[in-house]
């Protein structure tokens, strides 16, 4: 394991859900050597002996890993809060959030750039330029954005302190949108380091044969939770959202999801019922003020 000379102390979090080996191990090894410690949060209820398989497959660095998992799928928000509290108690400065399928092009550069910016007292939330997610043009090494996705994002512990961690209403869907908006509300900025690159794979999109229409083809339960969570997120944060953000949410979560179920997805009747139930439950959910 190569020696690190960073001024900041970084704790990583990667969530696993029935990952494919050795892909997951290869992805972890892209950033593990440059972390002080990594928490692996195992959400894999169907995968037997995953801990043993992962640790045995690592070429090095098993001593830098804390494993957390008991066969239940707690999604992402509880994992972030667990990691946040661990970081508070053990003197970490930064938390890296990772998805099991995300692949880094140049994590060492990302780590170095963040360390340099922190040394200049530039307290931002940091994100890489993400292929498959980001499409904006840029001419500068740092571009400020209004939103991050969880994977690849580095959050200073002090910023998580200021927003009170992740809101576990959003165990998975809309979590990153909610956190982004609350971080902006507290006066912090989200800095995209455009020369640092990550490829993020979102589900397994399929394309309708005769139309340029893609869908992740999520099942009934995920259709329900996704719809419900995004509507709750809108209701909770609508004063913080721009008109364009509100319009995009309506188009993607309501209009296009309806069209995708009708034209491109399987189990149309079942998913439509859960889609409508998600709308209803999202509208009627009691939000604590």
C-alpha positions, 0 to 999 in steps of 0.5 A: 500500500503506497504511503500517503502524505495528505494533510486531510484525513478522509473516510470512505463509504461504499454501499454494496448490494449483491455486487458482481465480483471481481468488478466491485473489488476492482472499483474499490481498489481505485480509491482504497489506497488513497483513503485513511479508512473505508467503511463497507456497508453491506446491503446484500440480503441474498449474498452469502459470505460476501465479506469473506469473498471481498476481503480475500479478493483484495490485493491489499488494504484489508486492514483499512476496512470496517465492515458493516452488514447484517443481511438487511437492506438499509439503503444509503441514508443510514449508511451516511449517518453511521459514517458521519458519526464515526468520522466525528468520533475519530477525527476525520475531516472528509467523507467520500461516498461511493457506489459499488459500480462507479469507476474512477479514471483518476482518483489520486488526482481528485484526492490531491486536488481536494487536499490542496483546496482544503489547505487553502480554506476552501470548504466546499462539497466536492464532486468529479465530472461524471460521465453518464450524468454530467453534460455541461460544458466548462473551461475552468478546473472548478465549476460550481453546481447546484446538485451532486449525486452521492457516488464520488462526492466528498463532503467535509464533516463540518458541512454534514454537521451543519445540515444534521446529516442525511434525512432518512426519509429518503433512504435511497431516492431523492437523497442526493437532491435533498442534501444538495439543497440543504447544503446550498441553504446553509451557504456552502457551495458544490464544486465540480473538479472538472479534470477529475472523472468518474463513470457512474452506471445507473441501473440497467437501462433498456431501450424501446425497440422502435423509439429513442426511449430508455428506462431503468425498468425498475420493479413495482416497489422501486417505482413506488418509493422513487415516486413517493420520495421525489414528491416528498423532496419537492414538498420539503424543499420547493422554496429552495428549488429553481423553476427549472429544477421543479420543471425537470422533476415533474417531467422526469418523475411524473410525465416521463415515468408515466410514458415509460411504464405505458410504452417501455416497461413490463408489468404495466398494470402493477407498476402503474398502481404503485406509481399512482400510490407513490403520488398519493402517499407522497402528497399526503406524507406528513413532513415535520417542520 
